[in-house]
Amino acid sequence: MSTESDYSDSEQSDHGSGGKADVGGLGLAIVDIPTGNDSSSPPLSPAKSRQRSDSESDHSFSDEYSGSELSTQRSDRTPSPTRQKKSKVKLKDGTTLDLTPPEDLLPNAEKRARRHIKHEEVSDAIYELTKCTALARLVYGDDNWKLAESHTNLAYAYLTLKNLPVQAQYHADIAKNIMLSGLHTSDSSSSKAELLLMLVKMYYVLGRAFTILKKYPESEQNLMKAEKVSDERKKLGRSEGTEKIDLDIKIAIAMAKLFANQNKQAASQGYYEQAMKKVEKNYGNDSMELIAIYQDMGKLEQSKGKHADHDKATESYLQAYSISLSNYDGQSEEVAEAAHKLALAYSEGVTVEAETAAERYLDESLGIRQVLYGPHHPKTISSQESLCKLMIRTERQEDALSLLKTIIAAKNATYGDLSEEVGESYKLYGSILLAQGEMEKALRYFKKCHTIQSNLFGAGHRKSKATQQTIDMLLQSPILAAKEGQTKAGQLKRRPRFSANVK
């Protein structure tokens, strides 16, 4: 966490000794209690200064979490370095009982959580963060904002690491109830800044979770509160740390996605541009954070339907692709994904040049993924399917059929013979044959698709019914109807006669 300056004189007069503040008009009461930790206090002795520096050096919980995650600090109740760190007792039955106090266990659990997050060990990280909430309750009590911070950190992890909005909302609601249930104190400007930063993260998690759950009014309310608290924190006159900057960017992107989901393209565009300016100001014009923003802006433009400007959308995807090339190796998955999305944007065009560009970028994406993952990986199959659909659109049915045979073989190996993915490929194969006038062959593939869909979903499912309607339509042809009748008659002749006598 970056070093931040103390209050200005004007802010101290507003938030000074015993002053009660309602944060952003949200009903969150915070009282500032001046202590020896304020800048106005006399200097500490060398021993106490060393003790404080040792403690503060371990405060930040966010440095190893992609530069912007999970901020948790140890409070004044953290034990002194002279406290015994481990206390284990061996019982008569041979088991060992750990009597280490929770105030010693909490910082260790936080360190382990940071380490697991850094190495992308998601389950272990969630386990340690869950442990942190239990230990924080023992150390700080039920109504302390540090407990709310632990729940906020856990909620943020559920949202960003596992994409579980229900669990994220649950823990963020716990944190919110703690903050609304009582009066919370801050003993220094640094402590208050940390408290407000936790509130920004808490409201952000609630806003994103509600957006994913399609509860848009609740999402907008919480994201607006996150913006309010963020503005309140700026009044402290403190320098902006990396986590604060990243959270402001995330809030702007979250607002943009919320309005995009509600088909409010103008408002969404404004927030995307706001997020882009913040990223460029703090991280540069070729920052990798811009990749997702440009791609989302391209998707937003495409969502306008007949009013969409496909050239503008393609330009956004092209910007994302260029930034990917400047930040990643040319044979990386990030470049392959950017090339794939750019190809799909080009394929929306109606010119020959656009179709040629689309095929070129699809070939690039497919080539990278074949080297990285091999022929049977879902990402490789995804690039092949996009290329196959482009071939169908450009009326190269024979090439599409040849590639589709490869796709079906790869899907059989990856997903299984009776998987939905294989069924969809059979259906596409039958559609191409039907367009070529090969009705008998097309019927055979549609039947394969229907068999898979009936086994997976049942004959009454909408997908099974749609395929059955296509089969019935084909059977209305006199030639196919006659052949189908002959096939059934042949099957009846080959069936052995039933006999109740057993020899």
QUILINGI-V18751 format. One record per residue. N is the residue number from 1. RES is the residue in one small letter. OMEGA is omega in whole degrees, -180 to 180 (* if undefined). Layout:
BEGIN
N_RES_OMEGA / N_RES_OMEGA
END
This chain:
BEGIN
1_m_-175 / 2_s_179 / 3_t_-175 / 4_e_-179 / 5_s_-179 / 6_d_178 / 7_y_164 / 8_s_-177 / 9_d_-180 / 10_s_180 / 11_e_179 / 12_q_179 / 13_s_179 / 14_d_-173 / 15_h_-171 / 16_g_-171 / 17_s_176 / 18_g_-177 / 19_g_-180 / 20_k_-177 / 21_a_173 / 22_d_-171 / 23_v_174 / 24_g_-178 / 25_g_-176 / 26_l_-180 / 27_g_179 / 28_l_-174 / 29_a_179 / 30_i_179 / 31_v_177 / 32_d_179 / 33_i_-179 / 34_p_178 / 35_t_178 / 36_g_-180 / 37_n_-180 / 38_d_-179 / 39_s_-179 / 40_s_-177 / 41_s_178 / 42_p_-177 / 43_p_-180 / 44_l_174 / 45_s_-179 / 46_p_-179 / 47_a_-180 / 48_k_178 / 49_s_177 / 50_r_-179 / 51_q_180 / 52_r_-179 / 53_s_178 / 54_d_-179 / 55_s_-176 / 56_e_180 / 57_s_-179 / 58_d_-174 / 59_h_-168 / 60_s_177 / 61_f_-170 / 62_s_-171 / 63_d_-176 / 64_e_-178 / 65_y_178 / 66_s_176 / 67_g_-174 / 68_s_-171 / 69_e_165 / 70_l_178 / 71_s_179 / 72_t_180 / 73_q_175 / 74_r_-177 / 75_s_-179 / 76_d_-180 / 77_r_177 / 78_t_-175 / 79_p_177 / 80_s_-177 / 81_p_-178 / 82_t_-180 / 83_r_179 / 84_q_-173 / 85_k_-177 / 86_k_178 / 87_s_-178 / 88_k_-179 / 89_v_178 / 90_k_-178 / 91_l_-177 / 92_k_-179 / 93_d_177 / 94_g_179 / 95_t_-180 / 96_t_-180 / 97_l_-179 / 98_d_-180 / 99_l_178 / 100_t_-178 / 101_p_-176 / 102_p_179 / 103_e_173 / 104_d_-179 / 105_l_-175 / 106_l_180 / 107_p_177 / 108_n_178 / 109_a_178 / 110_e_179 / 111_k_180 / 112_r_178 / 113_a_178 / 114_r_-178 / 115_r_180 / 116_h_179 / 117_i_-180 / 118_k_-179 / 119_h_177 / 120_e_175 / 121_e_-166 / 122_v_-177 / 123_s_179 / 124_d_178 / 125_a_178 / 126_i_179 / 127_y_-179 / 128_e_179 / 129_l_174 / 130_t_177 / 131_k_179 / 132_c_180 / 133_t_179 / 134_a_180 / 135_l_178 / 136_a_178 / 137_r_178 / 138_l_-175 / 139_v_-171 / 140_y_-177 / 141_g_-173 / 142_d_-171 / 143_d_-179 / 144_n_-177 / 145_w_176 / 146_k_174 / 147_l_176 / 148_a_179 / 149_e_178 / 150_s_178 / 151_h_178 / 152_t_178 / 153_n_178 / 154_l_178 / 155_a_179 / 156_y_179 / 157_a_177 / 158_y_-177 / 159_l_-171 / 160_t_-177 / 161_l_-175 / 162_k_180 / 163_n_179 / 164_l_-174 / 165_p_-179 / 166_v_178 / 167_q_179 / 168_a_179 / 169_q_-178 / 170_y_-177 / 171_h_176 / 172_a_176 / 173_d_176 / 174_i_179 / 175_a_-180 / 176_k_179 / 177_n_177 / 178_i_-177 / 179_m_-179 / 180_l_-172 / 181_s_-176 / 182_g_-180 / 183_l_-176 / 184_h_-174 / 185_t_173 / 186_s_-174 / 187_d_179 / 188_s_178 / 189_s_178 / 190_s_180 / 191_s_-180 / 192_k_178 / 193_a_179 / 194_e_179 / 195_l_-180 / 196_l_178 / 197_l_176 / 198_m_179 / 199_l_178 / 200_v_-179 / 201_k_-179 / 202_m_180 / 203_y_177 / 204_y_180 / 205_v_179 / 206_l_-180 / 207_g_-180 / 208_r_-180 / 209_a_180 / 210_f_177 / 211_t_179 / 212_i_179 / 213_l_178 / 214_k_173 / 215_k_-168 / 216_y_178 / 217_p_179 / 218_e_179 / 219_s_-179 / 220_e_179 / 221_q_-177 / 222_n_178 / 223_l_175 / 224_m_176 / 225_k_177 / 226_a_177 / 227_e_-180 / 228_k_-179 / 229_v_178 / 230_s_177 / 231_d_178 / 232_e_-180 / 233_r_179 / 234_k_180 / 235_k_178 / 236_l_178 / 237_g_-177 / 238_r_178 / 239_s_-175 / 240_e_175 / 241_g_-179 / 242_t_-178 / 243_e_179 / 244_k_179 / 245_i_-179 / 246_d_179 / 247_l_176 / 248_d_178 / 249_i_-180 / 250_k_179 / 251_i_179 / 252_a_178 / 253_i_179 / 254_a_177 / 255_m_179 / 256_a_180 / 257_k_178 / 258_l_-179 / 259_f_177 / 260_a_178 / 261_n_179 / 262_q_-180 / 263_n_174 / 264_k_-170 / 265_q_-177 / 266_a_179 / 267_a_179 / 268_s_179 / 269_q_180 / 270_g_-180 / 271_y_176 / 272_y_178 / 273_e_177 / 274_q_179 / 275_a_-180 / 276_m_180 / 277_k_180 / 278_k_179 / 279_v_-179 / 280_e_-179 / 281_k_-173 / 282_n_-174 / 283_y_178 / 284_g_-176 / 285_n_180 / 286_d_180 / 287_s_-179 / 288_m_176 / 289_e_-179 / 290_l_-176 / 291_i_-179 / 292_a_-180 / 293_i_179 / 294_y_180 / 295_q_177 / 296_d_178 / 297_m_175 / 298_g_178 / 299_k_178 / 300_l_179 / 301_e_179 / 302_q_-178 / 303_s_-180 / 304_k_176 / 305_g_-177 / 306_k_178 / 307_h_-176 / 308_a_174 / 309_d_-174 / 310_h_177 / 311_d_178 / 312_k_178 / 313_a_179 / 314_t_179 / 315_e_178 / 316_s_178 / 317_y_178 / 318_l_176 / 319_q_178 / 320_a_179 / 321_y_-180 / 322_s_179 / 323_i_177 / 324_s_179 / 325_l_-178 / 326_s_-177 / 327_n_-175 / 328_y_175 / 329_d_-177 / 330_g_180 / 331_q_-178 / 332_s_178 / 333_e_180 / 334_e_178 / 335_v_178 / 336_a_180 / 337_e_178 / 338_a_178 / 339_a_179 / 340_h_-179 / 341_k_177 / 342_l_178 / 343_a_178 / 344_l_177 / 345_a_177 / 346_y_-178 / 347_s_176 / 348_e_180 / 349_g_-176 / 350_v_-177 / 351_t_178 / 352_v_179 / 353_e_180 / 354_a_179 / 355_e_178 / 356_t_178 / 357_a_179 / 358_a_-180 / 359_e_180 / 360_r_-179 / 361_y_175 / 362_l_176 / 363_d_178 / 364_e_179 / 365_s_-179 / 366_l_-180 / 367_g_179 / 368_i_-175 / 369_r_175 / 370_q_178 / 371_v_-176 / 372_l_-169 / 373_y_-174 / 374_g_-172 / 375_p_-172 / 376_h_-179 / 377_h_180 / 378_p_180 / 379_k_176 / 380_t_179 / 381_i_180 / 382_s_178 / 383_s_179 / 384_q_180 / 385_e_179 / 386_s_178 / 387_l_179 / 388_c_179 / 389_k_177 / 390_l_177 / 391_m_178 / 392_i_-179 / 393_r_180 / 394_t_173 / 395_e_173 / 396_r_-173 / 397_q_-178 / 398_e_176 / 399_d_179 / 400_a_179 / 401_l_180 / 402_s_179 / 403_l_-178 / 404_l_175 / 405_k_177 / 406_t_-180 / 407_i_-179 / 408_i_178 / 409_a_179 / 410_a_179 / 411_k_176 / 412_n_-180 / 413_a_-174 / 414_t_-173 / 415_y_-177 / 416_g_-175 / 417_d_-176 / 418_l_180 / 419_s_179 / 420_e_-179 / 421_e_178 / 422_v_178 / 423_g_179 / 424_e_178 / 425_s_175 / 426_y_-180 / 427_k_178 / 428_l_178 / 429_y_179 / 430_g_179 / 431_s_179 / 432_i_179 / 433_l_179 / 434_l_178 / 435_a_178 / 436_q_-180 / 437_g_179 / 438_e_-171 / 439_m_-178 / 440_e_178 / 441_k_179 / 442_a_179 / 443_l_-179 / 444_r_-179 / 445_y_175 / 446_f_177 / 447_k_176 / 448_k_178 / 449_c_-179 / 450_h_178 / 451_t_180 / 452_i_-179 / 453_q_179 / 454_s_178 / 455_n_-178 / 456_l_-171 / 457_f_-174 / 458_g_-177 / 459_a_-178 / 460_g_-180 / 461_h_-177 / 462_r_179 / 463_k_178 / 464_s_179 / 465_k_-179 / 466_a_178 / 467_t_179 / 468_q_177 / 469_q_177 / 470_t_179 / 471_i_179 / 472_d_179 / 473_m_179 / 474_l_-178 / 475_l_176 / 476_q_176 / 477_s_-178 / 478_p_-177 / 479_i_-180 / 480_l_179 / 481_a_179 / 482_a_180 / 483_k_180 / 484_e_178 / 485_g_178 / 486_q_179 / 487_t_180 / 488_k_179 / 489_a_178 / 490_g_178 / 491_q_179 / 492_l_179 / 493_k_-178 / 494_r_-178 / 495_r_-179 / 496_p_179 / 497_r_179 / 498_f_178 / 499_s_-180 / 500_a_-180 / 501_n_178 / 502_v_-180 / 503_k_*
END
